Amino acid sequence: MSSELTVLNTYQCFGGVLGFYEHESAACRGPMRFSVYQPLQAADRPLPVLYFLSGLTCTEENFMVKAGAQRYAAEHGLILVAPDTSPRNTGTPGEDEDWDFGTGAGFYLNATEAPWSQHYRMYDYVVEELPQVIAAKFSVQGDRQGIFGHSMGGHGALICALKNPDRYLSLSAFAPIAAPTQCPWGQKSFSRYLGSDTDTWKAYDATELMLASGGWKGDRPILIDQGDADTFLHQQQLLPGTFEAACQQVGQPLTLRMQPGYDHGYYFIATFVGDHIRHHAAVLCQ
């Protein structure tokens, strides 16, 4: 892991600073970008940190530009971090052929199949490497981390938290791909990143992880918002009901809110992001 950060841009925002950065990633074996919002309180003391994982085709910019989350992070004293969704320009054959695979579609897993295993190791990047970079370069309370995300990033947030309940104290998602082994997006990506043995896919499926773990953090609730006018919901790509059933089976508290009339996009996220920040702050800022 390189300790050097390249500052791409910084902006004042709600009294704090929004920055965009690049560094050399050991996990992904190349340059990776991420964004960080530091509210004003970070100038005086270390703050809890909340990671947001974005969806297919997104970069480290989408959430910070579109969601309006900085206002709420400033109010509650939370640092926000949003990584890119995949390595880029790696020279991997086929990485730019599909919008839902390869570039912008790392699925927050560690690929085991060639040629993807060389660079596409987003799970290690998000869980291990990026928090080390953030802890070294920003004023964070490293033991007070939460995670949330959208769509593919909602899937990422769920699996990262379920696989590491000791690292993440709070968890939520917007329209997550909640059972990727059972939907076309997941099956397409998992078969190419992880190979044909579908048993290995379960390690990156939130529904399977919930059933195997018997629950996440005892009685601590998970929050999911899902628009009922979401095209991808009706295409059976997201399957929130499948995840809900797994939570019910193991007794995991889950608040699944079906939001009438909302679709899959950032207008939906911006509408409810304040609720999500409050959900995390209730735990992280105690």
Phi and psi in degrees as GROMACS dihedral restraints (atoms count N, CA, C in turn):
[ dihedral_restraints ]
;  ai    aj    ak    al  type     phi  dphi    fc
    3     4     5     6     1   -78.0    20    10
    4     5     6     7     1   140.6    20    10
    6     7     8     9     1   -90.0    20    10
    7     8     9    10     1    -2.3    20    10
    9    10    11    12     1   -90.0    20    10
   10    11    12    13     1   131.5    20    10
   12    13    14    15     1  -113.2    20    10
   13    14    15    16     1   135.4    20    10
   15    16    17    18     1   -98.0    20    10
   16    17    18    19     1   122.9    20    10
   18    19    20    21     1   -85.3    20    10
   19    20    21    22     1   117.3    20    10
   21    22    23    24     1   -87.6    20    10
   22    23    24    25     1   -44.3    20    10
   24    25    26    27     1  -160.4    20    10
   25    26    27    28     1   150.4    20    10
   27    28    29    30     1  -135.3    20    10
   28    29    30    31     1   149.7    20    10
   30    31    32    33     1  -142.8    20    10
   31    32    33    34     1   140.6    20    10
   33    34    35    36     1   -75.8    20    10
   34    35    36    37     1   138.5    20    10
   36    37    38    39     1  -154.7    20    10
   37    38    39    40     1   118.3    20    10
   39    40    41    42     1    49.1    20    10
   40    41    42    43     1    42.2    20    10
   42    43    44    45     1    82.9    20    10
   43    44    45    46     1   -12.4    20    10
   45    46    47    48     1  -108.7    20    10
   46    47    48    49     1  -161.0    20    10
   48    49    50    51     1  -128.9    20    10
   49    50    51    52     1   128.4    20    10
   51    52    53    54     1  -104.2    20    10
   52    53    54    55     1   122.5    20    10
   54    55    56    57     1  -124.9    20    10
   55    56    57    58     1   150.4    20    10
   57    58    59    60     1  -120.6    20    10
   58    59    60    61     1   132.7    20    10
   60    61    62    63     1  -136.0    20    10
   61    62    63    64     1   158.8    20    10
   63    64    65    66     1  -136.9    20    10
   64    65    66    67     1   145.6    20    10
   66    67    68    69     1  -151.8    20    10
   67    68    69    70     1   167.5    20    10
   69    70    71    72     1   -85.8    20    10
   70    71    72    73     1   121.8    20    10
   72    73    74    75     1   -96.8    20    10
   73    74    75    76     1   129.0    20    10
   75    76    77    78     1   -73.3    20    10
   76    77    78    79     1   -38.1    20    10
   78    79    80    81     1   -64.1    20    10
   79    80    81    82     1   -44.5    20    10
   81    82    83    84     1   -97.6    20    10
   82    83    84    85     1    -1.2    20    10
   84    85    86    87     1    54.2    20    10
   85    86    87    88     1    52.8    20    10
   87    88    89    90     1   168.5    20    10
   88    89    90    91     1  -176.7    20    10
   90    91    92    93     1   -71.2    20    10
   91    92    93    94     1   139.6    20    10
   93    94    95    96     1  -131.5    20    10
   94    95    96    97     1   149.3    20    10
   96    97    98    99     1  -116.9    20    10
   97    98    99   100     1   152.0    20    10
   99   100   101   102     1  -153.8    20    10
  100   101   102   103     1   164.3    20    10
  102   103   104   105     1  -122.4    20    10
  103   104   105   106     1   151.9    20    10
  105   106   107   108     1  -138.1    20    10
  106   107   108   109     1   130.2    20    10
  108   109   110   111     1  -107.1    20    10
  109   110   111   112     1   121.9    20    10
  111   112   113   114     1  -111.2    20    10
  112   113   114   115     1   111.7    20    10
  114   115   116   117     1   -69.5    20    10
  115   116   117   118     1   170.3    20    10
  117   118   119   120     1   -56.0    20    10
  118   119   120   121     1   -34.9    20    10
  120   121   122   123     1   -61.1    20    10
  121   122   123   124     1   -22.4    20    10
  123   124   125   126     1   -65.7    20    10
  124   125   126   127     1   -18.6    20    10
  126   127   128   129     1   -71.3    20    10
  127   128   129   130     1   -19.8    20    10
  129   130   131   132     1  -107.2    20    10
  130   131   132   133     1   -26.3    20    10
  132   133   134   135     1  -161.7    20    10
  133   134   135   136     1   158.7    20    10
  135   136   137   138     1   -65.8    20    10
  136   137   138   139     1   144.5    20    10
  138   139   140   141     1  -123.0    20    10
  139   140   141   142     1   156.1    20    10
  141   142   143   144     1   -60.7    20    10
  142   143   144   145     1   157.2    20    10
  144   145   146   147     1  -125.4    20    10
  145   146   147   148     1   136.5    20    10
  147   148   149   150     1  -122.4    20    10
  148   149   150   151     1   120.5    20    10
  150   151   152   153     1   -93.9    20    10
  151   152   153   154     1   136.2    20    10
  153   154   155   156     1  -118.6    20    10
  154   155   156   157     1   127.3    20    10
  156   157   158   159     1  -106.8    20    10
  157   158   159   160     1   124.2    20    10
  159   160   161   162     1   -87.7    20    10
  160   161   162   163     1   171.8    20    10
  162   163   164   165     1   -96.2    20    10
  163   164   165   166     1  -174.4    20    10
  165   166   167   168     1   -51.3    20    10
  166   167   168   169     1   136.5    20    10
  168   169   170   171     1    75.7    20    10
  169   170   171   172     1    -7.3    20    10
  171   172   173   174     1   -82.5    20    10
  172   173   174   175     1   165.9    20    10
  174   175   176   177     1  -122.4    20    10
  175   176   177   178     1  -169.2    20    10
  177   178   179   180     1   -70.4    20    10
  178   179   180   181     1    -6.5    20    10
  180   181   182   183     1   -93.0    20    10
  181   182   183   184     1   -34.3    20    10
  183   184   185   186     1   -53.8    20    10
  184   185   186   187     1   -51.5    20    10
  186   187   188   189     1   -63.2    20    10
  187   188   189   190     1   -44.8    20    10
  189   190   191   192     1   -66.7    20    10
  190   191   192   193     1   -33.3    20    10
  192   193   194   195     1   -81.0    20    10
  193   194   195   196     1   -37.2    20    10
  195   196   197   198     1  -106.1    20    10
  196   197   198   199     1   -25.9    20    10
  198   199   200   201     1   -82.9    20    10
  199   200   201   202     1   -24.0    20    10
  201   202   203   204     1    71.8    20    10
  202   203   204   205     1    24.9    20    10
  204   205   206   207     1   -78.4    20    10
  205   206   207   208     1   -21.1    20    10
  207   208   209   210     1   -61.1    20    10
  208   209   210   211     1   -35.7    20    10
  210   211   212   213     1   -56.2    20    10
  211   212   213   214     1   -44.4    20    10
  213   214   215   216     1   -77.2    20    10
  214   215   216   217     1   -35.2    20    10
  216   217   218   219     1   -63.9    20    10
  217   218   219   220     1   -38.0    20    10
  219   220   221   222     1   -65.3    20    10
  220   221   222   223     1   -40.1    20    10
  222   223   224   225     1   -63.1    20    10
  223   224   225   226     1   -40.1    20    10
  225   226   227   228     1   -98.4    20    10
  226   227   228   229     1   -10.4    20    10
  228   229   230   231     1    76.9    20    10
  229   230   231   232     1    51.0    20    10
  231   232   233   234     1  -119.9    20    10
  232   233   234   235     1   137.8    20    10
  234   235   236   237     1   -87.1    20    10
  235   236   237   238     1   131.9    20    10
  237   238   239   240     1  -105.1    20    10
  238   239   240   241     1   136.9    20    10
  240   241   242   243     1  -130.7    20    10
  241   242   243   244     1   131.0    20    10
  243   244   245   246     1  -131.7    20    10
  244   245   246   247     1   109.1    20    10
  246   247   248   249     1   -81.3    20    10
  247   248   249   250     1   165.9    20    10
  249   250   251   252     1   -65.8    20    10
  250   251   252   253     1   167.4    20    10
  252   253   254   255     1   -95.4    20    10
  253   254   255   256     1    -4.2    20    10
  255   256   257   258     1  -171.5    20    10
  256   257   258   259     1   165.5    20    10
  258   259   260   261     1   -64.0    20    10
  259   260   261   262     1   160.5    20    10
  261   262   263   264     1  -136.7    20    10
  262   263   264   265     1   148.9    20    10
  264   265   266   267     1    54.6    20    10
  265   266   267   268     1    44.0    20    10
  267   268   269   270     1   -85.4    20    10
  268   269   270   271     1   -12.7    20    10
  270   271   272   273     1    81.8    20    10
  271   272   273   274     1     7.6    20    10
  273   274   275   276     1   -69.3    20    10
  274   275   276   277     1   124.8    20    10
  276   277   278   279     1   -58.3    20    10
  277   278   279   280     1   128.5    20    10
  279   280   281   282     1    87.8    20    10
  280   281   282   283     1     1.2    20    10
  282   283   284   285     1   -69.5    20    10
  283   284   285   286     1   -19.0    20    10
  285   286   287   288     1  -112.3    20    10
  286   287   288   289     1    17.1    20    10
  288   289   290   291     1   -82.8    20    10
  289   290   291   292     1   -32.0    20    10
  291   292   293   294     1  -125.2    20    10
  292   293   294   295     1   144.3    20    10
  294   295   296   297     1   -73.0    20    10
  295   296   297   298     1   -22.1    20    10
  297   298   299   300     1  -111.5    20    10
  298   299   300   301     1    22.1    20    10
  300   301   302   303     1  -156.5    20    10
  301   302   303   304     1   143.9    20    10
  303   304   305   306     1    84.4    20    10
  304   305   306   307     1  -130.6    20    10
  306   307   308   309     1   -55.5    20    10
  307   308   309   310     1   127.9    20    10
  309   310   311   312     1    76.9    20    10
  310   311   312   313     1     9.5    20    10
  312   313   314   315     1  -146.2    20    10
  313   314   315   316     1    52.7    20    10
  315   316   317   318     1   -75.1    20    10
  316   317   318   319     1   -14.7    20    10
  318   319   320   321     1    59.1    20    10
  319   320   321   322     1    12.4    20    10
  321   322   323   324     1    56.0    20    10
  322   323   324   325     1    39.1    20    10
  324   325   326   327     1  -126.3    20    10
  325   326   327   328     1   170.2    20    10
  327   328   329   330     1  -100.2    20    10
  328   329   330   331     1   108.1    20    10
  330   331   332   333     1   -64.4    20    10
  331   332   333   334     1   141.0    20    10
  333   334   335   336     1  -112.6    20    10
  334   335   336   337     1   -11.3    20    10
  336   337   338   339     1   -99.3    20    10
  337   338   339   340     1   137.9    20    10
  339   340   341   342     1   -68.9    20    10
  340   341   342   343     1   147.3    20    10
  342   343   344   345     1   -87.7    20    10
  343   344   345   346     1     2.9    20    10
  345   346   347   348     1   -70.6    20    10
  346   347   348   349     1   -26.5    20    10
  348   349   350   351     1   -67.3    20    10
  349   350   351   352     1   -15.4    20    10
  351   352   353   354     1   -68.3    20    10
  352   353   354   355     1   -40.5    20    10
  354   355   356   357     1  -125.0    20    10
  355   356   357   358     1   -27.4    20    10
  357   358   359   360     1   -87.3    20    10
  358   359   360   361     1    80.1    20    10
  360   361   362   363     1  -130.7    20    10
  361   362   363   364     1    58.9    20    10
  363   364   365   366     1   -71.0    20    10
  364   365   366   367     1   -27.6    20    10
  366   367   368   369     1   -62.8    20    10
  367   368   369   370     1   -50.9    20    10
  369   370   371   372     1   -61.6    20    10
  370   371   372   373     1   -36.8    20    10
  372   373   374   375     1   -63.8    20    10
  373   374   375   376     1   -48.5    20    10
  375   376   377   378     1   -71.6    20    10
  376   377   378   379     1   -42.9    20    10
  378   379   380   381     1   -82.9    20    10
  379   380   381   382     1   -37.3    20    10
  381   382   383   384     1  -106.9    20    10
  382   383   384   385     1   -58.9    20    10
  384   385   386   387     1   -73.8    20    10
  385   386   387   388     1   -50.8    20    10
  387   388   389   390     1   -59.7    20    10
  388   389   390   391     1   -45.1    20    10
  390   391   392   393     1   -59.5    20    10
  391   392   393   394     1   -31.6    20    10
  393   394   395   396     1   -66.9    20    10
  394   395   396   397     1   -41.1    20    10
  396   397   398   399     1   -64.0    20    10
  397   398   399   400     1   -46.0    20    10
  399   400   401   402     1   -62.3    20    10
  400   401   402   403     1   -43.5    20    10
  402   403   404   405     1   -64.2    20    10
  403   404   405   406     1   -33.5    20    10
  405   406   407   408     1   -77.9    20    10
  406   407   408   409     1   -28.9    20    10
  408   409   410   411     1  -112.4    20    10
  409   410   411   412     1   -13.4    20    10
  411   412   413   414     1  -131.7    20    10
  412   413   414   415     1   159.3    20    10
  414   415   416   417     1   -86.3    20    10
  415   416   417   418     1    79.2    20    10
  417   418   419   420     1  -118.3    20    10
  418   419   420   421     1   154.4    20    10
  420   421   422   423     1   -89.3    20    10
  421   422   423   424     1    97.8    20    10
  423   424   425   426     1   -63.2    20    10
  424   425   426   427     1   -19.6    20    10
  426   427   428   429     1   -92.7    20    10
  427   428   429   430     1     6.8    20    10
  429   430   431   432     1  -127.2    20    10
  430   431   432   433     1    81.1    20    10
  432   433   434   435     1  -117.2    20    10
  433   434   435   436     1   140.3    20    10
  435   436   437   438     1  -126.0    20    10
  436   437   438   439     1   167.7    20    10
  438   439   440   441     1  -148.1    20    10
  439   440   441   442     1   139.5    20    10
  441   442   443   444     1  -149.1    20    10
  442   443   444   445     1   173.0    20    10
  444   445   446   447     1  -175.1    20    10
  445   446   447   448     1   179.5    20    10
  447   448   449   450     1  -129.6    20    10
  448   449   450   451     1   129.9    20    10
  450   451   452   453     1    60.0    20    10
  451   452   453   454     1  -117.1    20    10
  453   454   455   456     1   -56.6    20    10
  454   455   456   457     1   -36.0    20    10
  456   457   458   459     1   -73.3    20    10
  457   458   459   460     1   -27.4    20    10
  459   460   461   462     1   -64.9    20    10
  460   461   462   463     1   -42.8    20    10
  462   463   464   465     1   -55.8    20    10
  463   464   465   466     1   -46.7    20    10
  465   466   467   468     1   -61.3    20    10
  466   467   468   469     1   -43.5    20    10
  468   469   470   471     1   -62.5    20    10
  469   470   471   472     1   -44.5    20    10
  471   472   473   474     1   -61.6    20    10
  472   473   474   475     1   -46.9    20    10
  474   475   476   477     1   -71.6    20    10
  475   476   477   478     1   -37.0    20    10
  477   478   479   480     1   -62.2    20    10
  478   479   480   481     1   -43.1    20    10
  480   481   482   483     1   -70.7    20    10
  481   482   483   484     1   -42.6    20    10
  483   484   485   486     1   -66.3    20    10
  484   485   486   487     1   -33.3    20    10
  486   487   488   489     1   -82.5    20    10
  487   488   489   490     1   -14.6    20    10
  489   490   491   492     1  -138.9    20    10
  490   491   492   493     1    62.5    20    10
  492   493   494   495     1   -63.5    20    10
  493   494   495   496     1   -19.2    20    10
  495   496   497   498     1   -79.7    20    10
  496   497   498   499     1   -17.6    20    10
  498   499   500   501     1   -96.5    20    10
  499   500   501   502     1   -33.2    20    10
  501   502   503   504     1  -112.4    20    10
  502   503   504   505     1   122.9    20    10
  504   505   506   507     1   -90.7    20    10
  505   506   507   508     1   -17.4    20    10
  507   508   509   510     1  -144.9    20    10
  508   509   510   511     1   152.9    20    10
  510   511   512   513     1  -151.0    20    10
  511   512   513   514     1   133.4    20    10
  513   514   515   516     1  -154.9    20    10
  514   515   516   517     1   171.5    20    10
  516   517   518   519     1  -158.2    20    10
  517   518   519   520     1   150.9    20    10
  519   520   521   522     1  -107.6    20    10
  520   521   522   523     1   121.6    20    10
  522   523   524   525     1    42.1    20    10
  523   524   525   526     1    55.4    20    10
  525   526   527   528     1   -73.4    20    10
  526   527   528   529     1   153.1    20    10
  528   529   530   531     1   -77.4    20    10
  529   530   531   532     1    92.6    20    10
  531   532   533   534     1   -89.1    20    10
  532   533   534   535     1   -13.6    20    10
  534   535   536   537     1  -144.7    20    10
  535   536   537   538     1    68.1    20    10
  537   538   539   540     1   -62.2    20    10
  538   539   540   541     1   -26.2    20    10
  540   541   542   543     1   -69.5    20    10
  541   542   543   544     1   -12.6    20    10
  543   544   545   546     1  -110.3    20    10
  544   545   546   547     1     5.8    20    10
  546   547   548   549     1  -125.6    20    10
  547   548   549   550     1   157.7    20    10
  549   550   551   552     1   -58.7    20    10
  550   551   552   553     1   -42.6    20    10
  552   553   554   555     1   -58.2    20    10
  553   554   555   556     1   -49.9    20    10
  555   556   557   558     1   -65.6    20    10
  556   557   558   559     1   -43.6    20    10
  558   559   560   561     1   -62.9    20    10
  559   560   561   562     1   -39.4    20    10
  561   562   563   564     1   -62.8    20    10
  562   563   564   565     1   -49.7    20    10
  564   565   566   567     1   -74.3    20    10
  565   566   567   568     1   -43.4    20    10
  567   568   569   570     1   -64.5    20    10
  568   569   570   571     1   -37.8    20    10
  570   571   572   573     1   -64.4    20    10
  571   572   573   574     1   -31.9    20    10
  573   574   575   576     1   -90.3    20    10
  574   575   576   577     1   -35.5    20    10
  576   577   578   579     1   -78.6    20    10
  577   578   579   580     1   -36.8    20    10
  579   580   581   582     1  -113.9    20    10
  580   581   582   583     1   -11.7    20    10
  582   583   584   585     1    96.6    20    10
  583   584   585   586     1  -174.6    20    10
  585   586   587   588     1   -86.2    20    10
  586   587   588   589     1   -12.0    20    10
  588   589   590   591     1   -77.9    20    10
  589   590   591   592     1    99.8    20    10
  591   592   593   594     1   -67.3    20    10
  592   593   594   595     1   -18.5    20    10
  594   595   596   597     1   -63.0    20    10
  595   596   597   598     1   -32.3    20    10
  597   598   599   600     1   -71.9    20    10
  598   599   600   601     1   -21.1    20    10
  600   601   602   603     1   -67.5    20    10
  601   602   603   604     1   -27.9    20    10
  603   604   605   606     1   -61.2    20    10
  604   605   606   607     1   -23.6    20    10
  606   607   608   609     1   -67.1    20    10
  607   608   609   610     1   -13.9    20    10
  609   610   611   612     1  -124.0    20    10
  610   611   612   613     1    26.7    20    10
  612   613   614   615     1  -118.6    20    10
  613   614   615   616     1   117.6    20    10
  615   616   617   618     1   -61.2    20    10
  616   617   618   619     1   -37.7    20    10
  618   619   620   621     1   -65.5    20    10
  619   620   621   622     1   -45.3    20    10
  621   622   623   624     1   -64.8    20    10
  622   623   624   625     1   -40.6    20    10
  624   625   626   627     1   -64.9    20    10
  625   626   627   628     1   -38.5    20    10
  627   628   629   630     1   -63.0    20    10
  628   629   630   631     1   -45.7    20    10
  630   631   632   633     1   -64.5    20    10
  631   632   633   634     1   -38.7    20    10
  633   634   635   636     1   -74.0    20    10
  634   635   636   637     1   -33.1    20    10
  636   637   638   639     1   -83.7    20    10
  637   638   639   640     1   -23.6    20    10
  639   640   641   642     1    78.9    20    10
  640   641   642   643     1    12.8    20    10
  642   643   644   645     1   127.3    20    10
  643   644   645   646     1   168.3    20    10
  645   646   647   648     1  -125.3    20    10
  646   647   648   649     1   117.2    20    10
  648   649   650   651     1    56.4    20    10
  649   650   651   652     1    42.0    20    10
  651   652   653   654     1    62.6    20    10
  652   653   654   655     1  -115.7    20    10
  654   655   656   657     1   -98.7    20    10
  655   656   657   658     1    13.3    20    10
  657   658   659   660     1   -77.2    20    10
  658   659   660   661     1   124.9    20    10
  660   661   662   663     1   -79.4    20    10
  661   662   663   664     1   153.3    20    10
  663   664   665   666     1  -104.8    20    10
  664   665   666   667     1   137.8    20    10
  666   667   668   669     1  -110.0    20    10
  667   668   669   670     1   128.0    20    10
  669   670   671   672     1  -130.5    20    10
  670   671   672   673     1   130.5    20    10
  672   673   674   675     1  -109.0    20    10
  673   674   675   676     1   136.8    20    10
  675   676   677   678     1  -140.0    20    10
  676   677   678   679     1   124.5    20    10
  678   679   680   681     1   -75.2    20    10
  679   680   681   682     1   135.0    20    10
  681   682   683   684     1   -82.5    20    10
  682   683   684   685     1    -5.4    20    10
  684   685   686   687     1  -103.1    20    10
  685   686   687   688     1    18.8    20    10
  687   688   689   690     1   -74.6    20    10
  688   689   690   691     1   117.6    20    10
  690   691   692   693     1   -56.7    20    10
  691   692   693   694     1   -40.5    20    10
  693   694   695   696     1   -71.3    20    10
  694   695   696   697     1   -26.2    20    10
  696   697   698   699     1   -62.1    20    10
  697   698   699   700     1   -46.1    20    10
  699   700   701   702     1   -75.1    20    10
  700   701   702   703     1   -17.6    20    10
  702   703   704   705     1   -86.7    20    10
  703   704   705   706     1     5.6    20    10
  705   706   707   708     1    62.7    20    10
  706   707   708   709     1    34.9    20    10
  708   709   710   711     1   -91.6    20    10
  709   710   711   712     1   -21.7    20    10
  711   712   713   714     1  -105.1    20    10
  712   713   714   715     1   -43.9    20    10
  714   715   716   717     1    55.3    20    10
  715   716   717   718     1    49.8    20    10
  717   718   719   720     1   -62.8    20    10
  718   719   720   721     1   -31.5    20    10
  720   721   722   723     1   -64.5    20    10
  721   722   723   724     1   -32.1    20    10
  723   724   725   726     1   -66.5    20    10
  724   725   726   727     1   -42.3    20    10
  726   727   728   729     1   -67.8    20    10
  727   728   729   730     1   -39.7    20    10
  729   730   731   732     1   -60.6    20    10
  730   731   732   733     1   -41.6    20    10
  732   733   734   735     1   -63.7    20    10
  733   734   735   736     1   -37.9    20    10
  735   736   737   738     1   -65.1    20    10
  736   737   738   739     1   -40.4    20    10
  738   739   740   741     1   -62.8    20    10
  739   740   741   742     1   -43.4    20    10
  741   742   743   744     1   -62.8    20    10
  742   743   744   745     1   -38.2    20    10
  744   745   746   747     1   -63.9    20    10
  745   746   747   748     1   -36.1    20    10
  747   748   749   750     1  -102.3    20    10
  748   749   750   751     1     0.8    20    10
  750   751   752   753     1    78.4    20    10
  751   752   753   754     1    25.6    20    10
  753   754   755   756     1   -83.6    20    10
  754   755   756   757     1   123.1    20    10
  756   757   758   759     1   -63.1    20    10
  757   758   759   760     1   127.2    20    10
  759   760   761   762     1  -139.6    20    10
  760   761   762   763     1   129.4    20    10
  762   763   764   765     1  -104.6    20    10
  763   764   765   766     1   102.6    20    10
  765   766   767   768     1  -104.4    20    10
  766   767   768   769     1   111.3    20    10
  768   769   770   771     1  -105.6    20    10
  769   770   771   772     1   114.0    20    10
  771   772   773   774     1   -85.8    20    10
  772   773   774   775     1   116.4    20    10
  774   775   776   777     1   -99.0    20    10
  775   776   777   778     1   111.7    20    10
  777   778   779   780     1   -62.6    20    10
  778   779   780   781     1   128.8    20    10
  780   781   782   783     1    86.1    20    10
  781   782   783   784     1    -6.2    20    10
  783   784   785   786     1   -90.8    20    10
  784   785   786   787     1   144.0    20    10
  786   787   788   789     1   -99.7    20    10
  787   788   789   790     1  -152.7    20    10
  789   790   791   792     1   -96.1    20    10
  790   791   792   793     1    -3.1    20    10
  792   793   794   795     1   -93.7    20    10
  793   794   795   796     1  -169.2    20    10
  795   796   797   798     1   -76.7    20    10
  796   797   798   799     1   -18.8    20    10
  798   799   800   801     1   -63.0    20    10
  799   800   801   802     1   -37.9    20    10
  801   802   803   804     1   -63.5    20    10
  802   803   804   805     1   -48.8    20    10
  804   805   806   807     1   -61.7    20    10
  805   806   807   808     1   -45.7    20    10
  807   808   809   810     1   -61.7    20    10
  808   809   810   811     1   -31.0    20    10
  810   811   812   813     1   -65.8    20    10
  811   812   813   814     1   -37.3    20    10
  813   814   815   816     1  -114.4    20    10
  814   815   816   817     1     3.1    20    10
  816   817   818   819     1   -64.7    20    10
  817   818   819   820     1   -30.5    20    10
  819   820   821   822     1   -61.5    20    10
  820   821   822   823     1   -39.8    20    10
  822   823   824   825     1   -62.1    20    10
  823   824   825   826     1   -39.3    20    10
  825   826   827   828     1   -69.8    20    10
  826   827   828   829     1   -42.5    20    10
  828   829   830   831     1   -61.0    20    10
  829   830   831   832     1   -41.9    20    10
  831   832   833   834     1   -63.8    20    10
  832   833   834   835     1   -39.6    20    10
  834   835   836   837     1   -56.3    20    10
  835   836   837   838     1   -45.1    20    10
  837   838   839   840     1   -74.6    20    10
  838   839   840   841     1   -41.7    20    10
  840   841   842   843     1   -62.0    20    10
  841   842   843   844     1   -32.8    20    10
  843   844   845   846     1   -59.3    20    10
  844   845   846   847     1   -27.1    20    10
  846   847   848   849     1   -99.1    20    10
  847   848   849   850     1   -48.8    20    10
  849   850   851   852     1   -72.6    20    10
  850   851   852   853     1   -29.4    20    10
  852   853   854   855     1  -101.5    20    10
  853   854   855   856     1    15.8    20    10
